[in-house]
Amino acid sequence: MIFSKLKLDSLLLPLIGVVAFVALWFGLSATVSPDLPDPTATWVSSKPVVVEPFAYRGEMDQGILRFTWLSLVLVAKGYAIALIVGTPLGFILGLSKVATKICDPMIQVLRPVSPLAWLPLGMILFMKTGKGVSEMAALFTIAICSMWPTVLNTAVGVRSIPQDYLNVAKVLKLSRTKTLFKVLVPATLPYMFTGFRLSLGIAWLVIVAAEMLTGRPGVGGFLWQQYNSLVYEQIILCILTIGLVGFVLDRLMSLVEARFKTA
């Protein structure tokens, strides 16, 4: 009985939320802003890119899942760079007070900078590479904007390791490499995954701005094109797609985290 009630709540309550959202959407489009397309108009206009999600009719005329895939590939590359750079940096800051004092002011200055500011700098940095400047600039922007949660959470996790753990490693005469992988990494893992999840969310947010400014094909580039064409229905489609993909990415990361915890 309790199991059935929990299962019903897990299905019914989210459904109520979706219905309430759609009702509010209809209400806003009918009263507050007549220019706002209602759900029916949005579906009718967006149907060609939804029912043929992988269609390719041109660089900026593709199915919505094809655009999403292009964005996800770029996000995956930038996110990987963020983790490769951010995780070791977090361990260094967590283990060394001197490194923290040196780097912390710079991190606090760079961390709040908007991707809209980083992207032009990326274009300048990679201008001499010739072809692929926009992709390199986008990767740079995604990496530098999304790495900070990983850096800071990893550093906090390392500082939170009980001294007894390190004392045991010394008694057992573990090498630095074994201490890192047998003591530091397992103890820091929950903090690291918190940073990974936050970084992934930021990486997905940044890709929209990067594609809008560079004109690259993807969800962000498609959204910007439809804005310039005043196709409001497909702007809403892009917003919903961005939100749904962000939700799925977060759930996938939580599954990976749970897998590591049980391993």
TORVO-740391 format. One record per residue (C-alpha): residue number from 1; residue in three letters; chain; x, y, z. Coordinates in steps of 0.05 Angstrom, whole numbers, padded with zeros to 5 digits. Example, Ala and Ser with C-alpha at 12.3 -4.5 7.8 and 13.67 -1.06 7.14 Angstrom:
<sites>
@nr=1; rest=Ala; kette=A; east=00246; north=-00090; up=00156;
@nr=2; rest=Ser; kette=A; east=00273; north=-00021; up=00143;
</sites>
This chain:
<sites>
@nr=1; rest=Met; kette=A; east=00000; north=00000; up=00000;
@nr=2; rest=Ile; kette=A; east=00055; north=00049; up=00019;
@nr=3; rest=Phe; kette=A; east=00094; north=00030; up=-00044;
@nr=4; rest=Ser; kette=A; east=00033; north=00042; up=-00087;
@nr=5; rest=Lys; kette=A; east=00020; north=00110; up=-00054;
@nr=6; rest=Leu; kette=A; east=00093; north=00131; up=-00066;
@nr=7; rest=Lys; kette=A; east=00089; north=00108; up=-00138;
@nr=8; rest=Leu; kette=A; east=00024; north=00146; up=-00148;
@nr=9; rest=Asp; kette=A; east=00053; north=00209; up=-00117;
@nr=10; rest=Ser; kette=A; east=00115; north=00205; up=-00161;
@nr=11; rest=Leu; kette=A; east=00071; north=00203; up=-00223;
@nr=12; rest=Leu; kette=A; east=00011; north=00245; up=-00203;
@nr=13; rest=Leu; kette=A; east=00045; north=00305; up=-00171;
@nr=14; rest=Pro; kette=A; east=00092; north=00318; up=-00230;
@nr=15; rest=Leu; kette=A; east=00032; north=00311; up=-00277;
@nr=16; rest=Ile; kette=A; east=-00006; north=00363; up=-00236;
@nr=17; rest=Gly; kette=A; east=00053; north=00409; up=-00243;
@nr=18; rest=Val; kette=A; east=00056; north=00400; up=-00319;
@nr=19; rest=Val; kette=A; east=-00019; north=00412; up=-00326;
@nr=20; rest=Ala; kette=A; east=-00015; north=00475; up=-00283;
@nr=21; rest=Phe; kette=A; east=00044; north=00500; up=-00325;
@nr=22; rest=Val; kette=A; east=00006; north=00489; up=-00391;
@nr=23; rest=Ala; kette=A; east=-00057; north=00522; up=-00362;
@nr=24; rest=Leu; kette=A; east=-00015; north=00582; up=-00340;
@nr=25; rest=Trp; kette=A; east=00016; north=00585; up=-00409;
@nr=26; rest=Phe; kette=A; east=-00053; north=00586; up=-00442;
@nr=27; rest=Gly; kette=A; east=-00075; north=00640; up=-00393;
@nr=28; rest=Leu; kette=A; east=-00015; north=00685; up=-00405;
@nr=29; rest=Ser; kette=A; east=-00021; north=00680; up=-00481;
@nr=30; rest=Ala; kette=A; east=-00095; north=00696; up=-00478;
@nr=31; rest=Thr; kette=A; east=-00092; north=00755; up=-00429;
@nr=32; rest=Val; kette=A; east=-00025; north=00785; up=-00411;
@nr=33; rest=Ser; kette=A; east=00012; north=00778; up=-00478;
@nr=34; rest=Pro; kette=A; east=-00027; north=00762; up=-00541;
@nr=35; rest=Asp; kette=A; east=00039; north=00758; up=-00579;
@nr=36; rest=Leu; kette=A; east=00059; north=00698; up=-00537;
@nr=37; rest=Pro; kette=A; east=00041; north=00635; up=-00575;
@nr=38; rest=Asp; kette=A; east=-00002; north=00586; up=-00537;
@nr=39; rest=Pro; kette=A; east=00016; north=00512; up=-00533;
@nr=40; rest=Thr; kette=A; east=-00028; north=00494; up=-00593;
@nr=41; rest=Ala; kette=A; east=00004; north=00547; up=-00638;
@nr=42; rest=Thr; kette=A; east=00073; north=00527; up=-00614;
@nr=43; rest=Trp; kette=A; east=00060; north=00454; up=-00633;
@nr=44; rest=Val; kette=A; east=00031; north=00471; up=-00701;
@nr=45; rest=Ser; kette=A; east=00091; north=00515; up=-00719;
@nr=46; rest=Ser; kette=A; east=00144; north=00469; up=-00689;
@nr=47; rest=Lys; kette=A; east=00115; north=00404; up=-00716;
@nr=48; rest=Pro; kette=A; east=00162; north=00399; up=-00777;
@nr=49; rest=Val; kette=A; east=00225; north=00401; up=-00734;
@nr=50; rest=Val; kette=A; east=00195; north=00355; up=-00681;
@nr=51; rest=Val; kette=A; east=00164; north=00299; up=-00722;
@nr=52; rest=Glu; kette=A; east=00228; north=00295; up=-00764;
@nr=53; rest=Pro; kette=A; east=00278; north=00306; up=-00707;
@nr=54; rest=Phe; kette=A; east=00340; north=00284; up=-00746;
@nr=55; rest=Ala; kette=A; east=00322; north=00316; up=-00813;
@nr=56; rest=Tyr; kette=A; east=00375; north=00357; up=-00849;
@nr=57; rest=Arg; kette=A; east=00351; north=00410; up=-00898;
@nr=58; rest=Gly; kette=A; east=00408; north=00459; up=-00889;
@nr=59; rest=Glu; kette=A; east=00457; north=00482; up=-00836;
@nr=60; rest=Met; kette=A; east=00405; north=00522; up=-00797;
@nr=61; rest=Asp; kette=A; east=00345; north=00481; up=-00820;
@nr=62; rest=Gln; kette=A; east=00349; north=00415; up=-00783;
@nr=63; rest=Gly; kette=A; east=00308; north=00372; up=-00737;
@nr=64; rest=Ile; kette=A; east=00307; north=00392; up=-00663;
@nr=65; rest=Leu; kette=A; east=00344; north=00329; up=-00640;
@nr=66; rest=Arg; kette=A; east=00398; north=00339; up=-00693;
@nr=67; rest=Phe; kette=A; east=00409; north=00410; up=-00667;
@nr=68; rest=Thr; kette=A; east=00410; north=00382; up=-00596;
@nr=69; rest=Trp; kette=A; east=00462; north=00330; up=-00615;
@nr=70; rest=Leu; kette=A; east=00507; north=00384; up=-00645;
@nr=71; rest=Ser; kette=A; east=00502; north=00424; up=-00580;
@nr=72; rest=Leu; kette=A; east=00514; north=00363; up=-00536;
@nr=73; rest=Val; kette=A; east=00577; north=00344; up=-00574;
@nr=74; rest=Leu; kette=A; east=00607; north=00413; up=-00563;
@nr=75; rest=Val; kette=A; east=00585; north=00413; up=-00490;
@nr=76; rest=Ala; kette=A; east=00617; north=00345; up=-00479;
@nr=77; rest=Lys; kette=A; east=00684; north=00370; up=-00506;
@nr=78; rest=Gly; kette=A; east=00684; north=00434; up=-00465;
@nr=79; rest=Tyr; kette=A; east=00659; north=00398; up=-00403;
@nr=80; rest=Ala; kette=A; east=00714; north=00345; up=-00409;
@nr=81; rest=Ile; kette=A; east=00766; north=00401; up=-00412;
@nr=82; rest=Ala; kette=A; east=00735; north=00433; up=-00351;
@nr=83; rest=Leu; kette=A; east=00741; north=00368; up=-00311;
@nr=84; rest=Ile; kette=A; east=00811; north=00352; up=-00335;
@nr=85; rest=Val; kette=A; east=00835; north=00421; up=-00313;
@nr=86; rest=Gly; kette=A; east=00789; north=00434; up=-00254;
@nr=87; rest=Thr; kette=A; east=00795; north=00368; up=-00216;
@nr=88; rest=Pro; kette=A; east=00871; north=00368; up=-00207;
@nr=89; rest=Leu; kette=A; east=00869; north=00443; up=-00192;
@nr=90; rest=Gly; kette=A; east=00818; north=00429; up=-00137;
@nr=91; rest=Phe; kette=A; east=00863; north=00376; up=-00106;
@nr=92; rest=Ile; kette=A; east=00922; north=00423; up=-00108;
@nr=93; rest=Leu; kette=A; east=00883; north=00478; up=-00074;
@nr=94; rest=Gly; kette=A; east=00855; north=00430; up=-00022;
@nr=95; rest=Leu; kette=A; east=00924; north=00402; up=-00004;
@nr=96; rest=Ser; kette=A; east=00963; north=00467; up=-00005;
@nr=97; rest=Lys; kette=A; east=00946; north=00529; up=00035;
@nr=98; rest=Val; kette=A; east=01000; north=00567; up=-00002;
@nr=99; rest=Ala; kette=A; east=00968; north=00549; up=-00070;
@nr=100; rest=Thr; kette=A; east=00900; north=00571; up=-00043;
@nr=101; rest=Lys; kette=A; east=00927; north=00639; up=-00021;
@nr=102; rest=Ile; kette=A; east=00960; north=00649; up=-00089;
@nr=103; rest=Cys; kette=A; east=00901; north=00627; up=-00132;
@nr=104; rest=Asp; kette=A; east=00839; north=00645; up=-00091;
@nr=105; rest=Pro; kette=A; east=00838; north=00720; up=-00109;
@nr=106; rest=Met; kette=A; east=00845; north=00704; up=-00183;
@nr=107; rest=Ile; kette=A; east=00790; north=00650; up=-00179;
@nr=108; rest=Gln; kette=A; east=00742; north=00698; up=-00144;
@nr=109; rest=Val; kette=A; east=00754; north=00751; up=-00197;
@nr=110; rest=Leu; kette=A; east=00747; north=00703; up=-00257;
@nr=111; rest=Arg; kette=A; east=00689; north=00660; up=-00231;
@nr=112; rest=Pro; kette=A; east=00632; north=00711; up=-00239;
@nr=113; rest=Val; kette=A; east=00652; north=00733; up=-00309;
@nr=114; rest=Ser; kette=A; east=00596; north=00721; up=-00360;
@nr=115; rest=Pro; kette=A; east=00605; north=00675; up=-00420;
@nr=116; rest=Leu; kette=A; east=00586; north=00735; up=-00462;
@nr=117; rest=Ala; kette=A; east=00652; north=00766; up=-00439;
@nr=118; rest=Trp; kette=A; east=00695; north=00704; up=-00447;
@nr=119; rest=Leu; kette=A; east=00673; north=00687; up=-00518;
@nr=120; rest=Pro; kette=A; east=00703; north=00749; up=-00552;
@nr=121; rest=Leu; kette=A; east=00768; north=00736; up=-00515;
@nr=122; rest=Gly; kette=A; east=00767; north=00664; up=-00540;
@nr=123; rest=Met; kette=A; east=00757; north=00689; up=-00612;
@nr=124; rest=Ile; kette=A; east=00819; north=00733; up=-00603;
@nr=125; rest=Leu; kette=A; east=00861; north=00678; up=-00572;
@nr=126; rest=Phe; kette=A; east=00846; north=00628; up=-00628;
@nr=127; rest=Met; kette=A; east=00842; north=00676; up=-00686;
@nr=128; rest=Lys; kette=A; east=00908; north=00653; up=-00715;
@nr=129; rest=Thr; kette=A; east=00886; north=00581; up=-00717;
@nr=130; rest=Gly; kette=A; east=00846; north=00597; up=-00779;
@nr=131; rest=Lys; kette=A; east=00789; north=00548; up=-00791;
@nr=132; rest=Gly; kette=A; east=00750; north=00527; up=-00730;
@nr=133; rest=Val; kette=A; east=00758; north=00592; up=-00691;
@nr=134; rest=Ser; kette=A; east=00686; north=00593; up=-00668;
@nr=135; rest=Glu; kette=A; east=00689; north=00521; up=-00643;
@nr=136; rest=Met; kette=A; east=00754; north=00533; up=-00605;
@nr=137; rest=Ala; kette=A; east=00727; north=00597; up=-00575;
@nr=138; rest=Ala; kette=A; east=00663; north=00561; up=-00554;
@nr=139; rest=Leu; kette=A; east=00703; north=00504; up=-00522;
@nr=140; rest=Phe; kette=A; east=00746; north=00555; up=-00485;
@nr=141; rest=Thr; kette=A; east=00685; north=00592; up=-00460;
@nr=142; rest=Ile; kette=A; east=00649; north=00528; up=-00438;
@nr=143; rest=Ala; kette=A; east=00711; north=00502; up=-00402;
@nr=144; rest=Ile; kette=A; east=00729; north=00566; up=-00365;
@nr=145; rest=Cys; kette=A; east=00657; north=00581; up=-00344;
@nr=146; rest=Ser; kette=A; east=00640; north=00511; up=-00320;
@nr=147; rest=Met; kette=A; east=00704; north=00490; up=-00285;
@nr=148; rest=Trp; kette=A; east=00697; north=00532; up=-00222;
@nr=149; rest=Pro; kette=A; east=00645; north=00489; up=-00185;
@nr=150; rest=Thr; kette=A; east=00689; north=00429; up=-00196;
@nr=151; rest=Val; kette=A; east=00751; north=00466; up=-00171;
@nr=152; rest=Leu; kette=A; east=00718; north=00495; up=-00109;
@nr=153; rest=Asn; kette=A; east=00679; north=00433; up=-00089;
@nr=154; rest=Thr; kette=A; east=00739; north=00387; up=-00098;
@nr=155; rest=Ala; kette=A; east=00782; north=00433; up=-00056;
@nr=156; rest=Val; kette=A; east=00729; north=00434; up=-00001;
@nr=157; rest=Gly; kette=A; east=00725; north=00359; up=-00003;
@nr=158; rest=Val; kette=A; east=00800; north=00350; up=00005;
@nr=159; rest=Arg; kette=A; east=00801; north=00398; up=00064;
@nr=160; rest=Ser; kette=A; east=00744; north=00359; up=00096;
@nr=161; rest=Ile; kette=A; east=00782; north=00293; up=00098;
@nr=162; rest=Pro; kette=A; east=00794; north=00273; up=00171;
@nr=163; rest=Gln; kette=A; east=00866; north=00276; up=00192;
@nr=164; rest=Asp; kette=A; east=00860; north=00204; up=00217;
@nr=165; rest=Tyr; kette=A; east=00855; north=00180; up=00145;
@nr=166; rest=Leu; kette=A; east=00920; north=00213; up=00127;
@nr=167; rest=Asn; kette=A; east=00953; north=00187; up=00190;
@nr=168; rest=Val; kette=A; east=00933; north=00116; up=00173;
@nr=169; rest=Ala; kette=A; east=00963; north=00125; up=00103;
@nr=170; rest=Lys; kette=A; east=01028; north=00148; up=00135;
@nr=171; rest=Val; kette=A; east=01029; north=00089; up=00183;
@nr=172; rest=Leu; kette=A; east=01018; north=00041; up=00125;
@nr=173; rest=Lys; kette=A; east=01073; north=00078; up=00087;
@nr=174; rest=Leu; kette=A; east=01030; north=00087; up=00026;
@nr=175; rest=Ser; kette=A; east=01062; north=00123; up=-00033;
@nr=176; rest=Arg; kette=A; east=01034; north=00190; up=-00055;
@nr=177; rest=Thr; kette=A; east=01000; north=00157; up=-00114;
@nr=178; rest=Lys; kette=A; east=00967; north=00104; up=-00070;
@nr=179; rest=Thr; kette=A; east=00947; north=00156; up=-00018;
@nr=180; rest=Leu; kette=A; east=00915; north=00197; up=-00074;
@nr=181; rest=Phe; kette=A; east=00875; north=00140; up=-00104;
@nr=182; rest=Lys; kette=A; east=00861; north=00099; up=-00041;
@nr=183; rest=Val; kette=A; east=00848; north=00155; up=00009;
@nr=184; rest=Leu; kette=A; east=00839; north=00224; up=-00021;
@nr=185; rest=Val; kette=A; east=00796; north=00208; up=-00082;
@nr=186; rest=Pro; kette=A; east=00746; north=00161; up=-00047;
@nr=187; rest=Ala; kette=A; east=00737; north=00210; up=00011;
@nr=188; rest=Thr; kette=A; east=00728; north=00269; up=-00035;
@nr=189; rest=Leu; kette=A; east=00683; north=00235; up=-00086;
@nr=190; rest=Pro; kette=A; east=00616; north=00262; up=-00059;
@nr=191; rest=Tyr; kette=A; east=00642; north=00333; up=-00062;
@nr=192; rest=Met; kette=A; east=00671; north=00322; up=-00131;
@nr=193; rest=Phe; kette=A; east=00605; north=00297; up=-00159;
@nr=194; rest=Thr; kette=A; east=00569; north=00358; up=-00131;
@nr=195; rest=Gly; kette=A; east=00619; north=00400; up=-00169;
@nr=196; rest=Phe; kette=A; east=00612; north=00357; up=-00231;
@nr=197; rest=Arg; kette=A; east=00536; north=00364; up=-00232;
@nr=198; rest=Leu; kette=A; east=00540; north=00440; up=-00223;
@nr=199; rest=Ser; kette=A; east=00593; north=00445; up=-00276;
@nr=200; rest=Leu; kette=A; east=00552; north=00404; up=-00325;
@nr=201; rest=Gly; kette=A; east=00492; north=00450; up=-00315;
@nr=202; rest=Ile; kette=A; east=00534; north=00512; up=-00327;
@nr=203; rest=Ala; kette=A; east=00566; north=00480; up=-00389;
@nr=204; rest=Trp; kette=A; east=00497; north=00468; up=-00419;
@nr=205; rest=Leu; kette=A; east=00476; north=00540; up=-00403;
@nr=206; rest=Val; kette=A; east=00539; north=00568; up=-00435;
@nr=207; rest=Ile; kette=A; east=00530; north=00530; up=-00501;
@nr=208; rest=Val; kette=A; east=00467; north=00570; up=-00516;
@nr=209; rest=Ala; kette=A; east=00503; north=00637; up=-00510;
@nr=210; rest=Ala; kette=A; east=00563; north=00610; up=-00548;
@nr=211; rest=Glu; kette=A; east=00521; north=00586; up=-00607;
@nr=212; rest=Met; kette=A; east=00480; north=00650; up=-00608;
@nr=213; rest=Leu; kette=A; east=00542; north=00694; up=-00613;
@nr=214; rest=Thr; kette=A; east=00581; north=00650; up=-00662;
@nr=215; rest=Gly; kette=A; east=00523; north=00630; up=-00705;
@nr=216; rest=Arg; kette=A; east=00541; north=00556; up=-00699;
@nr=217; rest=Pro; kette=A; east=00486; north=00505; up=-00714;
@nr=218; rest=Gly; kette=A; east=00455; north=00478; up=-00650;
@nr=219; rest=Val; kette=A; east=00398; north=00494; up=-00604;
@nr=220; rest=Gly; kette=A; east=00426; north=00562; up=-00586;
@nr=221; rest=Gly; kette=A; east=00440; north=00580; up=-00659;
@nr=222; rest=Phe; kette=A; east=00371; north=00557; up=-00680;
@nr=223; rest=Leu; kette=A; east=00339; north=00598; up=-00624;
@nr=224; rest=Trp; kette=A; east=00376; north=00660; up=-00646;
@nr=225; rest=Gln; kette=A; east=00357; north=00650; up=-00719;
@nr=226; rest=Gln; kette=A; east=00284; north=00642; up=-00701;
@nr=227; rest=Tyr; kette=A; east=00287; north=00705; up=-00657;
@nr=228; rest=Asn; kette=A; east=00314; north=00745; up=-00716;
@nr=229; rest=Ser; kette=A; east=00259; north=00716; up=-00759;
@nr=230; rest=Leu; kette=A; east=00206; north=00732; up=-00705;
@nr=231; rest=Val; kette=A; east=00184; north=00659; up=-00703;
@nr=232; rest=Tyr; kette=A; east=00164; north=00660; up=-00630;
@nr=233; rest=Glu; kette=A; east=00134; north=00590; up=-00630;
@nr=234; rest=Gln; kette=A; east=00201; north=00557; up=-00645;
@nr=235; rest=Ile; kette=A; east=00236; north=00602; up=-00594;
@nr=236; rest=Ile; kette=A; east=00191; north=00569; up=-00542;
@nr=237; rest=Leu; kette=A; east=00208; north=00501; up=-00571;
@nr=238; rest=Cys; kette=A; east=00282; north=00516; up=-00562;
@nr=239; rest=Ile; kette=A; east=00270; north=00539; up=-00490;
@nr=240; rest=Leu; kette=A; east=00232; north=00475; up=-00474;
@nr=241; rest=Thr; kette=A; east=00286; north=00433; up=-00507;
@nr=242; rest=Ile; kette=A; east=00342; north=00467; up=-00468;
@nr=243; rest=Gly; kette=A; east=00304; north=00456; up=-00403;
@nr=244; rest=Leu; kette=A; east=00288; north=00382; up=-00417;
@nr=245; rest=Val; kette=A; east=00359; north=00366; up=-00439;
@nr=246; rest=Gly; kette=A; east=00387; north=00400; up=-00376;
@nr=247; rest=Phe; kette=A; east=00340; north=00358; up=-00334;
@nr=248; rest=Val; kette=A; east=00361; north=00294; up=-00368;
@nr=249; rest=Leu; kette=A; east=00435; north=00311; up=-00361;
@nr=250; rest=Asp; kette=A; east=00427; north=00324; up=-00287;
@nr=251; rest=Arg; kette=A; east=00391; north=00258; up=-00277;
@nr=252; rest=Leu; kette=A; east=00444; north=00220; up=-00316;
@nr=253; rest=Met; kette=A; east=00498; north=00251; up=-00273;
@nr=254; rest=Ser; kette=A; east=00461; north=00231; up=-00210;
@nr=255; rest=Leu; kette=A; east=00458; north=00159; up=-00236;
@nr=256; rest=Val; kette=A; east=00533; north=00159; up=-00249;
@nr=257; rest=Glu; kette=A; east=00544; north=00186; up=-00178;
@nr=258; rest=Ala; kette=A; east=00500; north=00132; up=-00148;
@nr=259; rest=Arg; kette=A; east=00538; north=00079; up=-00188;
@nr=260; rest=Phe; kette=A; east=00605; north=00103; up=-00161;
@nr=261; rest=Lys; kette=A; east=00578; north=00105; up=-00089;
@nr=262; rest=Thr; kette=A; east=00556; north=00032; up=-00093;
@nr=263; rest=Ala; kette=A; east=00619; north=00009; up=-00129;
</sites>
